[in-house]
C-alpha cells in the first residue's frame, strides 16, 4: 500500500514538473513573440558561415596509357563577430571582424604510390561593415536582408612535391609563403532571427558572396636527381596570384539585443 502511494505521488510530481515546464515554455514563447526593436537599441553577436569539410576523389584514364587517381580534402570556416545599432525600429548598421581559416590537400596516386602532393593553408583577418533590415513587426521569427563588405590581410603557405619517371628519375619539391596578401568580400544574405527571449535570438541565413584575393609568394623549388636525397639544384621565385570567386554561403549566428539608454 505504501509502495502504491509512493508511485502515485511520484507520477503526480512528474506530471506537475511537466506542466510547470510547459507553462514556462509558453510564457517564454509569448514573451519572445511580443519582443520588438526600437531606434537606439544595440545588437551584438557572431555569425558562422560557409563551414565545410569536403573529401573527394577521382580516377583518370587514357586510351592505351596508364591513368591515375586523385584525392582532395579541403575545409573552410568564416566567423564574423559583429556589433550594430538600430537607426530605426527595423534597420541596423554596424561593424564586423572577419576570421577565415581554410586549407586544401590534393594527392595523386599511380598503382598505390603517391607521385604528387599539393597542400595549402590560408588565414584571412579583416574588418568591415553591414546593413541589416528586418521585415514585419513583432514576431518570434523576424525575417531580414543584409548586405556586408569586409577587407583585410591574407596569408597563405603552400608546399608539395612531384616524382617524374624519366631517365634518370627525379623529384621536384617546393614550398612557398605569401607576404602582403589582400582580400575583400561582398555578401548579400537573406534569413530570419528566431527570438528565444526578449533579448536573444538565433540567426539562420543563406546568400551570395563575391571575393577577391591577391597574394605574392616567395617560393623555393628543390630538384633531386636520381631521388637519392641529394639536392642537385635550387631555385627561388616570387609569383603573384590574383583570383575572384562567386559563391553560395549558408550559416547560423547568435545575437543579443540590448536596449538603448533610458529604456
CORFEN-V398386 format. One record per backbone hydrogen bond with DSSP energy under -1.0 kcal/mol. NH is the residue of the N-H (numbers start at 0). CO is the residue of the C=O. If there is no record, write none. Layout:
nh=NH co=CO
nh=NH co=CO
This chain:
nh=4 co=0
nh=5 co=1
nh=6 co=2
nh=7 co=3
nh=8 co=4
nh=9 co=5
nh=10 co=6
nh=11 co=7
nh=12 co=8
nh=13 co=9
nh=14 co=10
nh=15 co=11
nh=16 co=12
nh=17 co=13
nh=18 co=14
nh=19 co=15
nh=20 co=16
nh=21 co=17
nh=22 co=18
nh=23 co=19
nh=24 co=20
nh=25 co=21
nh=26 co=22
nh=27 co=23
nh=28 co=24
nh=29 co=25
nh=30 co=26
nh=31 co=27
nh=32 co=28
nh=33 co=29
nh=34 co=31
nh=39 co=85
nh=40 co=37
nh=41 co=257
nh=42 co=83
nh=43 co=255
nh=44 co=81
nh=45 co=253
nh=46 co=79
nh=47 co=251
nh=48 co=77
nh=49 co=249
nh=51 co=75
nh=53 co=73
nh=55 co=71
nh=57 co=69
nh=59 co=67
nh=61 co=64
nh=64 co=61
nh=67 co=59
nh=68 co=108
nh=69 co=57
nh=70 co=106
nh=71 co=55
nh=72 co=104
nh=73 co=53
nh=74 co=102
nh=75 co=51
nh=76 co=100
nh=77 co=48
nh=78 co=98
nh=79 co=46
nh=81 co=44
nh=82 co=94
nh=83 co=42
nh=84 co=92
nh=85 co=40
nh=86 co=90
nh=87 co=90
nh=91 co=131
nh=92 co=84
nh=93 co=129
nh=94 co=82
nh=95 co=127
nh=96 co=80
nh=97 co=125
nh=98 co=78
nh=99 co=123
nh=101 co=121
nh=102 co=74
nh=103 co=119
nh=104 co=72
nh=105 co=117
nh=106 co=70
nh=107 co=115
nh=108 co=68
nh=109 co=112
nh=112 co=109
nh=114 co=107
nh=115 co=107
nh=116 co=160
nh=117 co=105
nh=118 co=158
nh=119 co=103
nh=120 co=156
nh=121 co=101
nh=122 co=154
nh=123 co=99
nh=124 co=152
nh=125 co=97
nh=126 co=150
nh=127 co=95
nh=128 co=148
nh=129 co=93
nh=130 co=146
nh=131 co=91
nh=132 co=144
nh=133 co=89
nh=134 co=142
nh=141 co=192
nh=143 co=190
nh=144 co=132
nh=145 co=188
nh=146 co=130
nh=147 co=186
nh=148 co=128
nh=149 co=184
nh=150 co=126
nh=151 co=182
nh=152 co=124
nh=153 co=180
nh=154 co=122
nh=156 co=120
nh=157 co=175
nh=158 co=118
nh=159 co=173
nh=160 co=116
nh=161 co=171
nh=162 co=114
nh=163 co=169
nh=165 co=163
nh=169 co=163
nh=170 co=223
nh=171 co=161
nh=172 co=221
nh=173 co=159
nh=174 co=219
nh=175 co=157
nh=176 co=217
nh=177 co=155
nh=178 co=215
nh=181 co=213
nh=182 co=151
nh=183 co=211
nh=184 co=149
nh=185 co=209
nh=186 co=147
nh=187 co=207
nh=188 co=145
nh=189 co=205
nh=190 co=143
nh=191 co=203
nh=192 co=141
nh=193 co=201
nh=194 co=139
nh=195 co=199
nh=200 co=254
nh=201 co=193
nh=202 co=252
nh=203 co=191
nh=204 co=250
nh=205 co=189
nh=206 co=248
nh=207 co=187
nh=208 co=246
nh=209 co=185
nh=210 co=244
nh=211 co=183
nh=212 co=242
nh=213 co=181
nh=214 co=240
nh=216 co=238
nh=217 co=176
nh=218 co=236
nh=219 co=174
nh=220 co=234
nh=221 co=172
nh=222 co=232
nh=223 co=170
nh=225 co=168
nh=231 co=222
nh=232 co=222
nh=234 co=220
nh=236 co=218
nh=240 co=214
nh=242 co=212
nh=244 co=210
nh=246 co=208
nh=248 co=206
nh=250 co=204
nh=251 co=47
nh=252 co=202
nh=253 co=45
nh=254 co=200
nh=255 co=43
nh=256 co=198
nh=257 co=41
nh=262 co=259
